């Protein structure tokens, strides 16, 4: 739940956070005790280098031949995606600190420059290992399974004609080649986009020109050649050609009359870390939107080029992009192995792990059913601990929120949102709840890295639906996921009804038990009603008083705890109260008053 801070509170909070960070970053000044060995200077792992070790373990999973082949490809793609984000955020932050002169030594003892050099060394080694493993091991293994990455010259004439037609109809219209000349400066290269660096020569003048062609990011990069049939093995084949190779094969359509001297792929990684001065921003949302626009134009921090690129073209790209030699990564084509994610759509279950289907937690439902379970009834019975992804999210958390949105007894829903899917049922449920007139509050963390745009869009949509949106807390990032549902309950009413039924029956039975014994000496005819046979009028009154004191004490825990809530029809509830609390209220006085009377008589008190 969001908390509102006034100005003094915010100042105190910022002071405390700054103090904590300062104390955390300080080296351990504790003097070693007598006989105690001093702590080693290298006792801390470097945060950035440790992260590279983590990503190396992802690469090792891609290299693990015990994993199904397409799962290994998936891990190889994850490694590439992870490394991209690492450069965009962590390396970018180091470079910013170096450029601004804020050279704070890390707990590991490394300065930002030392960290950057160590990162460069390890990143070069890991990226080279990753690229060569994919090209030399994974791609041949895929070919053995009839999943083939083809070059243009390996296609048949029929295949080339079909792909040329596809190029002319769908690819060519979206391409925009940009040539560099005195009137056209070097174009802006967007971060993580795949591009072609093309050298063309004018046959009339003999002059060479540089041009850039951006590979469309909104089209599949793996273009299917066709589902072919191998005439020898009669087995299905999945043939693909990369989009960049398809475009290279048709460069003459982009540069008519020019001689294509060289065409190589390259890719730039830019600083995409967000740095919002929250203290100075009157409106965090507007400040974040402006910063997101600036993210596109962050400085380059890594240049990936094909290892077949000529020295001239390599130097041209490095000079124009302003990267030093340590930031240039020469790798075998194809670049950007996140393209392997596209292979996951292949219908080859034999090359994947068996799909895991999450199940409904047994505390919610003993058996799986197509009928939605009553989540409120389940959590009234007991606390439920869920373990995702093994426990189904849709039949637990999602069902809980959907039922809360539709339940007329729910007054309010409060929730934190950090990341959501593109078609989030959680967002839909919150909107439905707001439309139903419920009080809905959502804390949307707009500082969720690389999801800022999506979260801002969700926040706008929720606000339009009437949801009260809070944009996080200044100085902090809210990662936790919480849902609070405020619902009108019937337990108090049921408890009062049960105790009232007992009280009425108890009083009637109590007075019936003692009145005949109390007045039989005056009215001997009442002796026939003295079914308990109490010792004397005085013992009857004293027994009733003692019983009354004891029963009140005994009912206090029931009143505090409440009776067990069950959603049942009113008629069934009344019958239950009469049988349990009504009958109990009648039986209890007779039994306990007689026992107390016998005890008093035994002790000689009466």
VOGU-3710 file (C-alpha; in Angstrom, 3 decimals, decimal comma):
1> xxxxxxxxxx> 0,000/0,000/0,000  1,333/3,395/-0,900  2,293/5,796/1,858  2,114/9,551/1,600  5,025/11,503/2,994  4,996/15,172/3,867  8,049/17,310/3,144  9,799/16,813/6,533  9,161/13,072/6,366  10,613/12,865/2,873
11> xxxxxxxxxx> 13,696/14,744/4,027  14,140/12,353/6,946  13,623/9,334/4,667  16,194/10,589/2,159  18,650/11,253/4,989  18,194/7,749/6,364  18,600/6,136/2,960  21,729/8,172/2,225  23,148/7,289/5,641  22,467/3,607/5,069
21> xxxxxxxxxx> 24,137/3,664/1,661  27,127/5,542/3,021  27,520/3,052/5,860  27,087/0,128/3,504  29,745/1,390/1,114  32,291/2,023/3,869  34,978/-0,625/4,313  34,980/-2,607/7,510  36,867/-0,497/10,059  36,542/-2,995/12,896
31> xxxxxxxxxx> 39,808/-3,719/14,516  40,621/-7,444/14,798  40,368/-8,834/18,287  43,273/-10,464/20,118  44,194/-13,736/18,469  41,866/-13,053/15,537  43,160/-13,120/11,985  42,438/-9,916/10,024  39,798/-10,181/7,316  41,279/-10,751/3,837
41> xxxxxxxxxx> 41,337/-7,721/1,535  39,659/-9,699/-1,284  36,730/-10,925/0,850  34,146/-9,230/-1,411  33,141/-10,360/-4,870  32,865/-7,549/-7,372  29,198/-7,030/-8,182  29,652/-6,597/-11,941  32,154/-9,420/-12,388  29,947/-11,687/-10,279
51> xxxxxxxxxx> 27,057/-10,976/-12,631  29,207/-12,048/-15,602  29,888/-15,289/-13,719  26,137/-15,765/-13,396  25,645/-15,262/-17,144  28,483/-17,700/-17,778  26,393/-20,323/-15,988  23,580/-19,580/-18,447  26,061/-20,214/-21,288  27,077/-23,478/-19,634
61> xxxxxxxxxx> 23,439/-24,583/-19,777  23,479/-23,852/-23,506  26,593/-26,039/-23,742  25,060/-28,857/-21,678  24,352/-31,690/-24,114  22,020/-33,333/-21,599  19,581/-30,508/-22,344  17,226/-30,877/-25,357  18,601/-29,089/-28,405  16,015/-26,314/-28,695
71> xxxxxxxxxx> 16,294/-25,685/-24,947  20,051/-25,203/-25,444  19,260/-22,701/-28,190  16,926/-20,921/-25,803  19,656/-20,641/-23,172  22,047/-19,291/-25,811  19,478/-16,609/-26,674  18,970/-15,797/-22,980  22,734/-15,354/-22,580  22,752/-12,816/-25,430
81> xxxxxxxxxx> 19,708/-10,955/-24,088  21,164/-10,835/-20,566  24,467/-9,466/-21,839  22,697/-6,743/-23,821  20,906/-5,528/-20,697  24,133/-5,743/-18,682  25,880/-3,378/-21,088  22,893/-1,050/-21,352  22,626/-0,620/-17,578  25,618/-1,782/-15,558
91> xxxxxxxxxx> 28,429/-0,898/-17,982  26,618/2,314/-18,885  26,500/3,280/-15,202  30,227/2,677/-14,798  31,016/4,803/-17,842  28,768/7,595/-16,549  30,599/7,632/-13,202  33,943/7,748/-14,969  32,820/10,552/-17,298  31,437/12,615/-14,404
101> xxxxxxxxxx> 34,514/12,072/-12,268  32,665/10,187/-9,523  35,291/7,476/-9,098  34,003/5,712/-5,985  35,922/2,528/-5,191  33,672/-0,503/-4,939  33,589/-2,789/-1,891  35,730/-5,237/-3,877  38,500/-2,637/-3,941  38,229/-1,939/-7,682
111> xxxxxxxxxx> 37,841/1,546/-9,088  35,314/2,109/-11,916  38,138/2,093/-14,487  39,514/-1,168/-13,111  36,030/-2,660/-13,142  35,534/-1,548/-16,731  38,805/-3,130/-17,862  38,000/-6,401/-16,086  34,477/-6,410/-17,547  35,835/-5,795/-21,051
121> xxxxxxxxxx> 38,276/-8,698/-20,730  35,673/-11,156/-19,462  32,902/-9,958/-21,790  35,142/-10,371/-24,843  36,049/-13,890/-23,752  32,451/-14,884/-22,985  30,973/-13,371/-26,131  33,604/-15,037/-28,322  32,987/-18,370/-26,605  29,241/-17,931/-27,023
131> xxxxxxxxxx> 29,380/-16,938/-30,715  31,778/-19,707/-31,713  29,829/-22,316/-29,777  26,592/-21,345/-31,517  28,112/-21,285/-34,997  30,338/-24,340/-34,589  28,240/-26,563/-32,331  24,588/-25,532/-32,080  23,943/-24,709/-35,736  25,500/-27,996/-36,987
141> xxxxxxxxxx> 23,500/-29,881/-34,338  20,344/-28,169/-35,581  21,261/-29,122/-39,136  21,527/-32,753/-38,019  17,922/-32,410/-36,860  16,914/-30,896/-40,231  16,709/-27,333/-38,889  18,989/-25,558/-41,328  20,236/-21,974/-41,547  20,866/-21,507/-45,272
151> xxxxxxxxxx> 22,836/-18,994/-47,304  21,508/-17,506/-50,540  23,825/-19,526/-52,771  22,609/-22,782/-51,213  19,023/-22,191/-52,308  17,536/-23,754/-55,388  16,370/-21,574/-58,252  12,747/-22,117/-57,250  13,469/-21,087/-53,663  15,367/-17,984/-54,763
161> xxxxxxxxxx> 12,487/-16,919/-56,993  9,959/-17,358/-54,200  12,072/-15,436/-51,702  12,782/-12,685/-54,249  9,054/-12,252/-54,667  8,658/-12,086/-50,874  11,449/-9,483/-50,720  9,879/-7,269/-53,402  6,380/-7,430/-51,893  7,062/-7,161/-48,134
171> xxxxxxxxxx> 10,669/-6,288/-47,351  11,730/-3,755/-49,971  8,935/-1,231/-49,207  10,075/-0,836/-45,553  13,807/-0,427/-46,247  15,394/3,018/-46,209  19,070/3,053/-47,236  20,996/6,081/-45,988  24,190/7,051/-47,806  26,864/9,291/-46,270
181> xxxxxxxxxx> 28,092/12,260/-48,284  28,795/15,952/-47,634  25,064/16,663/-47,652  24,112/13,643/-45,548  26,030/13,064/-42,302  26,519/9,693/-40,668  23,052/8,473/-39,669  21,916/7,845/-36,123  22,135/4,140/-35,234  19,488/3,110/-32,715
191> xxxxxxxxxx> 20,503/0,870/-29,840  20,348/-2,935/-30,311  19,162/-2,581/-33,910  20,785/-4,797/-36,540  22,226/-2,897/-39,485  24,148/-3,448/-42,696  27,253/-1,393/-43,383  27,525/-1,181/-47,166  30,388/0,131/-49,288  29,321/1,021/-52,813
201> xxxxxxxxxx> 31,319/2,404/-55,707  30,117/4,752/-58,403  31,310/3,184/-61,685  31,331/6,580/-63,402  33,416/8,493/-60,847  35,172/5,579/-59,194  34,371/7,054/-55,750  33,332/4,845/-52,871  30,505/5,713/-50,523  29,319/4,354/-47,206
211> xxxxxxxxxx> 25,652/3,510/-46,719  23,638/2,061/-43,881  20,616/-0,220/-44,218  18,603/-0,957/-41,083  17,223/-4,485/-40,773  13,476/-4,186/-40,005  12,893/-5,052/-36,359  9,148/-5,592/-36,813  9,570/-8,554/-39,169  10,766/-12,117/-38,457
221> xxxxxxxxxx> 14,522/-12,277/-38,750  14,458/-15,940/-39,720  12,694/-16,128/-43,065  11,387/-19,635/-43,771  12,666/-21,001/-47,050  10,010/-23,663/-47,139  9,054/-26,895/-45,491  10,870/-29,182/-47,847  11,129/-32,929/-48,191  14,508/-34,531/-48,457
231> xxxxxxxxxx> 14,241/-36,969/-51,324  16,750/-39,362/-49,784  15,575/-39,525/-46,177  11,991/-38,417/-46,797  12,193/-36,379/-43,576  10,809/-32,925/-43,001  13,244/-30,044/-43,108  12,938/-26,567/-41,605  15,014/-24,261/-43,748  15,634/-20,570/-42,902
241> xxxxxxxxxx> 17,603/-17,650/-44,271  18,380/-14,619/-42,132  16,758/-11,337/-43,082  20,170/-9,645/-43,455  21,342/-12,294/-45,941  18,111/-11,908/-47,906  18,652/-8,134/-48,100  22,347/-8,530/-49,038  21,295/-10,757/-51,918  19,089/-7,921/-53,219
251> xxxxxxxxxx> 21,237/-4,857/-52,505  21,247/-3,925/-56,180  17,578/-2,975/-55,794  18,568/-0,415/-53,127  21,621/0,942/-54,969  20,810/0,696/-58,688  23,764/1,335/-60,980  26,284/1,070/-58,108  28,907/-1,593/-57,520  28,483/-3,375/-54,156
261> xxxxxxxxxx> 32,015/-3,703/-52,769  31,218/-4,870/-49,248  28,192/-5,476/-47,056  28,560/-6,530/-43,409  26,251/-6,596/-40,410  26,881/-4,531/-37,294  25,080/-3,689/-34,095  25,385/-0,926/-31,495  24,556/-1,084/-27,781  23,777/2,271/-26,170
271> xxxxxxxxxx> 23,460/3,619/-22,666  19,797/3,026/-21,832  19,955/3,439/-18,080  17,389/5,831/-16,678  18,585/8,545/-14,336  15,717/10,647/-12,989  16,392/13,286/-10,368  13,304/12,539/-8,317  13,982/15,223/-5,752  13,900/17,914/-8,397
281> xxxxxxxxxx> 11,029/16,485/-10,397  7,686/17,973/-9,482  5,976/15,328/-11,544  7,739/11,967/-11,563  5,619/10,671/-14,437  6,488/13,576/-16,731  10,144/13,374/-15,736  10,210/9,675/-16,565  8,564/10,231/-19,957  11,193/12,847/-20,864
291> xxxxxxxxxx> 13,995/10,547/-19,736  12,590/7,703/-21,853  12,803/9,947/-24,903  16,449/10,699/-24,106  17,205/6,983/-23,643  17,058/6,453/-27,414  19,953/8,836/-27,862  22,325/7,490/-25,226  26,019/7,231/-26,122  27,319/3,975/-27,677
301> xxxxxxxxxx> 29,056/1,620/-25,249  29,548/-1,483/-27,452  29,963/-2,120/-31,191  29,456/-5,633/-32,558  30,671/-6,239/-36,103  31,071/-9,269/-38,302  34,590/-10,721/-38,100  34,682/-10,697/-41,920  34,427/-6,889/-41,951  37,379/-5,166/-43,652
311> xxxxxxxxxx> 39,731/-3,051/-41,486  38,670/0,068/-43,417  34,960/-0,452/-42,744  35,620/-1,462/-39,113  37,607/1,690/-38,454  35,004/3,835/-40,205  32,240/2,499/-37,944  34,343/2,857/-34,788  35,326/6,430/-35,626  31,826/7,564/-36,544
321> xxxxxxxxxx> 30,255/5,955/-33,462  32,966/7,163/-31,101  33,888/3,808/-29,557  37,395/2,789/-28,542  39,036/-0,515/-29,584  38,095/-2,227/-26,283  34,422/-1,579/-27,063  34,560/-3,277/-30,472  33,510/-6,956/-30,559  34,382/-8,859/-33,755
331> xxxxxxxxxx> 32,165/-11,922/-33,921  31,223/-14,545/-36,505  27,989/-13,914/-38,359  25,111/-13,935/-37,738  25,193/-11,277/-35,025  22,665/-10,998/-32,204  21,837/-14,553/-31,228  18,612/-13,514/-29,551  17,324/-14,602/-32,968  17,390/-18,158/-31,582
341> xxxxxxxxxx> 14,250/-17,303/-29,624  12,379/-17,580/-32,939  13,163/-21,301/-33,105  10,984/-21,955/-30,066  7,882/-21,781/-32,265  8,986/-24,852/-34,250  6,782/-27,890/-33,885  9,543/-30,155/-32,642  8,482/-31,439/-29,199  11,222/-34,055/-29,399
351> xxxxxxxxxx> 13,818/-31,254/-29,113  12,184/-29,494/-26,145  11,497/-30,233/-22,514  8,132/-31,795/-21,828  5,704/-28,940/-21,204  4,958/-28,359/-17,555  1,327/-27,732/-16,715  0,800/-26,005/-13,358  -1,878/-27,438/-11,121  -4,399/-25,893/-8,774
361> xxxxxxxxxx> -3,160/-25,878/-5,194  -4,855/-28,712/-3,271  -5,844/-26,327/-0,495  -7,909/-24,427/-3,060  -9,386/-27,511/-4,731  -8,820/-31,198/-4,002  -9,308/-32,083/-7,651  -8,921/-30,135/-10,873  -12,173/-28,812/-12,230  -13,341/-26,604/-15,066
371> xxxxxxxxxx> -15,537/-24,802/-12,541  -13,946/-21,801/-10,850  -13,218/-22,449/-7,198  -14,403/-20,161/-4,417  -11,128/-18,560/-3,350  -12,699/-16,680/-0,459  -14,125/-19,889/0,972  -10,703/-21,553/0,648  -8,770/-18,821/2,464  -11,379/-18,716/5,239
381> xxxxxxxxxx> -10,525/-22,337/5,983  -6,759/-21,810/6,264  -3,784/-19,771/5,149  -2,577/-20,922/1,718  1,055/-20,816/0,606  1,452/-20,823/-3,178  4,588/-21,838/-5,058  4,664/-20,524/-8,611  5,067/-21,708/-11,318  4,226/-25,126/-9,891
391> xxxxxxxxxx> 0,933/-23,857/-8,496  -1,279/-22,354/-11,144  -1,373/-18,563/-11,088  -4,623/-18,373/-13,036  -6,596/-20,545/-10,587  -5,217/-18,833/-7,491  -4,069/-15,200/-7,566  -5,817/-14,333/-10,819  -9,030/-16,044/-9,729  -8,846/-14,302/-6,350
401> xxxxxxxxxx> -8,639/-10,864/-7,967  -11,321/-11,651/-10,559  -13,713/-12,876/-7,859  -12,971/-9,833/-5,726  -13,773/-7,554/-8,681  -17,126/-9,294/-9,228  -18,104/-9,795/-5,571  -20,744/-7,240/-4,450  -19,505/-7,553/-0,850  -16,020/-6,301/-1,787
411> xxxxxxxxxx> -15,621/-2,604/-1,026  -12,005/-1,922/-2,042  -9,008/-3,462/-3,807  -5,461/-2,209/-3,341  -2,550/-3,604/-5,339  1,068/-2,991/-6,326  2,105/-3,465/-9,968  5,747/-3,895/-11,000  5,653/-5,788/-14,313  2,660/-7,079/-16,244
421> xxxxxxxxxx> 2,082/-8,926/-19,483  0,885/-7,169/-22,611  -2,667/-8,506/-22,156  -2,758/-8,658/-18,394  -5,904/-10,143/-16,818  -4,831/-8,423/-13,580  -5,241/-5,004/-15,190  -8,601/-6,069/-16,628  -9,791/-7,173/-13,179  -8,810/-3,855/-11,590
431> xxxxxxxxxx> -10,636/-1,959/-14,328  -13,719/-4,170/-13,895  -13,647/-3,491/-10,149  -13,457/0,264/-10,730  -16,363/0,109/-13,189  -18,352/-1,823/-10,550  -18,009/1,120/-8,185  -15,352/-0,321/-5,899  -12,532/1,763/-4,465  -9,451/0,644/-6,382
441> xxxxxxxxxx> -5,891/1,791/-5,714  -2,882/0,701/-7,767  0,736/1,502/-6,964  2,385/1,348/-10,391  6,178/1,282/-10,249  7,134/3,284/-13,316  10,835/2,775/-12,565  10,667/-0,943/-13,496  13,670/-1,202/-15,802  12,818/-1,578/-19,515
451> xxxxxxxxxx> 9,127/-1,727/-18,655  8,784/1,987/-18,021  6,879/2,673/-21,233  4,463/-0,200/-20,642  3,849/0,777/-17,014  3,179/4,400/-17,928  0,654/3,204/-20,516  -1,005/0,919/-17,927  -1,118/3,761/-15,429  -2,859/6,040/-17,937
461> xxxxxxxxxx> -5,384/3,317/-18,774  -6,128/2,636/-15,103  -6,612/6,338/-14,389  -9,092/6,635/-17,242  -11,061/3,750/-15,723  -11,315/5,545/-12,387  -8,526/3,748/-10,537  -6,527/5,842/-8,083  -2,925/5,425/-9,278  0,170/6,064/-7,172
471> xxxxxxxxxx> 3,520/6,230/-8,980  5,773/4,581/-6,431  7,692/6,264/-3,616  10,321/8,928/-4,216  13,810/7,534/-3,687  12,681/3,922/-3,557  11,708/1,238/-6,034  8,770/-0,962/-5,143  9,472/-4,554/-6,220  7,005/-6,330/-3,927
481> xxxxxxxxxx> 3,682/-7,684/-5,132  0,781/-7,151/-2,739  -3,009/-7,364/-3,008  -5,372/-6,199/-0,265  -9,105/-6,843/-0,586  -11,580/-5,190/1,796  -14,774/-7,267/2,025  -17,907/-7,059/4,125  -18,047/-10,155/6,283  -20,943/-12,040/7,978
491> xxxxxxxxxx> -18,915/-13,648/10,729  -19,714/-11,021/13,370  -23,438/-11,252/12,616  -23,339/-15,040/12,708  -21,427/-15,018/16,000  -23,928/-12,657/17,593  -26,826/-14,760/16,308  -25,330/-17,980/17,667  -24,532/-16,510/21,088  -27,981/-14,864/21,318
501> xxxxxxxxxx> -29,668/-18,200/20,560  -27,612/-19,838/23,315  -28,348/-17,008/25,769  -32,122/-17,113/25,313  -32,294/-20,898/25,602  -29,888/-20,828/28,539  -31,934/-18,298/30,521  -35,193/-20,178/29,926  -33,712/-23,496/31,026  -31,888/-21,941/34,010
511> xxxxxxxxxx> -35,028/-20,351/35,430  -37,086/-23,479/34,820  -34,485/-25,494/36,730  -34,360/-23,315/39,863  -37,850/-21,784/40,163  -39,625/-25,061/41,183  -36,964/-25,764/43,840  -37,090/-22,154/45,043  -40,873/-21,888/45,500  -41,938/-25,476/46,239
521> xxxxxxxxxx> -41,859/-24,852/50,040  -44,427/-22,077/49,559  -46,340/-23,805/46,782  -45,951/-27,547/47,340  -47,570/-28,228/43,960  -44,447/-26,947/42,209  -42,460/-29,856/43,658  -43,600/-31,984/40,733  -41,653/-29,678/38,411  -38,450/-29,949/40,456
531> xxxxxxxxxx> -37,115/-32,598/38,079  -33,492/-31,928/39,098  -34,227/-32,636/42,754  -32,082/-29,764/43,984  -31,156/-29,913/47,679  -32,790/-26,705/48,851  -34,018/-23,344/47,607  -30,780/-21,757/48,818  -28,600/-24,311/47,017  -30,650/-23,824/43,844
541> xxxxxxxxxx> -30,042/-20,062/43,875  -26,327/-20,432/44,702  -25,845/-23,115/42,036  -27,493/-20,869/39,446  -25,270/-17,919/40,443  -22,087/-20,015/40,222  -23,158/-21,524/36,906  -23,975/-18,084/35,485  -20,521/-16,767/36,430  -18,804/-19,775/34,865
551> xxxxxxxxxx> -20,779/-19,782/31,617  -20,077/-16,090/30,946  -16,332/-16,721/31,270  -16,618/-19,792/29,041  -18,361/-17,804/26,282  -15,740/-15,021/26,117  -13,327/-17,003/23,836  -16,179/-17,860/21,469  -17,212/-14,200/21,319  -13,645/-13,052/20,609
561> xxxxxxxxxx> -12,772/-15,747/18,072  -16,154/-15,888/16,382  -17,965/-18,911/15,081  -16,784/-20,655/11,950  -18,081/-18,848/8,869  -19,846/-20,837/6,200  -21,793/-19,500/3,263  -25,056/-21,436/3,667  -28,757/-20,572/3,139  -30,425/-18,729/6,014
571> xxxxxxxxxx> -32,842/-21,637/6,690  -29,976/-24,091/7,055  -28,133/-21,664/9,296  -31,187/-21,233/11,579  -31,627/-24,995/11,870  -27,968/-25,389/12,772  -28,150/-22,685/15,457  -31,264/-24,203/17,035  -29,764/-27,705/17,130  -26,302/-26,683/18,365
581> xxxxxxxxxx> -26,646/-23,447/20,323  -30,361/-23,655/21,215  -30,295/-27,269/22,374  -26,945/-26,681/24,026  -28,389/-23,685/25,858  -31,164/-25,875/27,255  -29,068/-28,889/28,235  -26,138/-26,993/29,776  -28,013/-25,314/32,701  -29,740/-28,523/33,797
591> xxxxxxxxxx> -26,523/-30,526/33,739  -24,179/-27,991/35,329  -26,630/-26,646/37,952  -27,302/-30,230/39,126  -23,559/-30,958/39,280  -22,878/-27,750/41,248  -25,775/-28,506/43,623  -24,433/-31,998/44,267  -20,943/-30,573/44,881  -22,307/-28,025/47,373
601> xxxxxx> -24,259/-30,731/49,199  -21,227/-33,030/49,253  -19,066/-30,287/50,739  -21,728/-29,574/53,374  -22,080/-25,999/52,296  -25,857/-26,350/51,951
//
